[in-house]
Amino acid sequence: MAGTLKLLRTERTFGLEQAGRILLDAVAPWVQELGLLIESIEVNPPHGAAPDWQQGAVVRLPFSQKLSHEGFLASQSLLSLADTAMMLACSAAWDGYRPMTTVDQTTHFMRPASFDVLADARIVKVGRAATVCQVSLIGAADRRPVGIVSGTCAAL
């Protein structure tokens, strides 16, 4: 094809199995005790995806009294949920886990949660030094917002 540049797109293979191993091998034991459940890992756009589709991960924090204060999930547990979802979203974008650290995390809570919460982490930008994520915290049953988190992770 003279004069035509053909772009080759690489399919990414990072998935649920690799994400599950990260929760066992690269997450602190106290975070493992939160009982987080990986709902999905999205690395390749589905057929017909919108132009602004973003790679990401969805992680569930099951409600428990152990993680609660005065009947609502403690903010510390929700922050850990968001941070872990960001780590998995970065791994999806990088097509595998790399040691990383969170360098920034800003959270805005919208309502208390006395129920399971989902963290839907999406990649906003992958850079050479840092990857920017946005996480929507939503009620698992009603899909209403609980909070929004923006953060940046840097590969070590």
N, C-alpha and C positions, 0 to 999 in steps of 0.2 A: 504494500500500500504506500506508494510514493507520496511524500508530502503529508502523510497522516501519522500523528503520534498516537500510538496505542498505549494507554495506561493499564498496567497490570495491577489488579487489586488482590491483595493477599487475604485469604479467609483466615480468621483467627480461630484458635481451637480451645482457648481457655474456657472451662465450663464448671458445672456443679461439683464434679469430682475433685478437681484441683482446688476449688474454693473451699470445699469441706476439709481438705488437707491443710489449708492455711489456717483454718479455725483450730485445728489440732496442734499444728507445729509452730505457728508464728504469732499466736495471740496469747497474752498473759493468762495464767490459770484463773485469776479472779474474773476476767472477761468471759472465759469459757463457762464459768459458773452462772452467768446470766441466762444461759439456755437459748442463745440466739439460734434461729433457724433460717437457713438460706432459702428464700422463695424462688429466686431466679437470678441468672447471670446472663446479661445480654451483650454480646460482643460483635455480632454482625447484624446489620439492619435487616428487618424482615421485608419480604416482598411488599412493595407499595409503601414503604416507610416515608414519612414526611422528610423534607430536605433538612430539617433541624433535628432529626433523630440523634440521640446521644447514647453512647455505650454506658452500661451501668450495672447495678446490682440492687436487688430488693431483699432486705433482711427483716425478719420478724423478731420482736421482743415480746415473748409471752408475759402476760400480766402475772405477777405473784406478789403476795404480801411481803415476802423477803426483800423485794426491790422497791417497796413502797414506803411512803411517809404520809401519815394521816389519810390513808386510803387511796393515794394516787402514786403513780410511778415517780420515783425520785428523779430529779433533773440529772443527777450523775449517771443513772442508768440509761437515760435517753441520750445523753452526750456520748456515752460509750457505744451505744447502738449506732449513732450517726458516724462516729469515727471508724468503727469496724466496717460499716457499709461503704464508707469512702475508700478504705484500704482494699476492699474487694473490687470496687469499681475501677480503681487505679490498676489493679492486677489484670482486670479484664481489658483495659485500654492498652496495657503493656504486653498483653498476651502471655502473662505469667507473673508470678510473685517476684518482687525484688525487695530487699530490706528498705524500709522507708520510715519517715517520721512526719507527723503532722506539724506544720509550721504555723498554721493559722486556722482558727475555727471560731466562727461567729454564729450565735444561735439566738433565734427569736421564738419564744414559746407563745402559743396562741390560746391554749386551753389545757387544763389538767387532764391526765389520762388514767382511768381506772379500768383499762381494757388493753388487749394486745395492740401494739403499735408497729406499723411497717415503716422502714426507712428506705425510701426510693432514692438511691444515690446515682447521680448522672455526671458524666464528665463534661465540663465546660470547655477546658482547653488543656492540651498536653503540650508542655514545653520541654526544653532541654533540661532545665534545672528543677522545674516544679509542675505539678498537675493540679488544676483547679476543679473542684467538685461543688455541686449543689445537691443538698439532700432535703427531700420533702418527708417530714414525719407526719403520718396519717393514721387515723383509726383503722384497724384492720377490718372491722365490720361495716362501719358507716362511711369510710373513705373521706371523712372530714379532716381538715388540717389540725395538727397538734402543734407543729412548729416547722420552722425552716432553718436550715443550717448551710452556711457556705464555708468552705475550707480549702486549704492548700496542703498537698503532700509533696515531699521531696524524696526522691530516691537517694539512698545513702551509698 
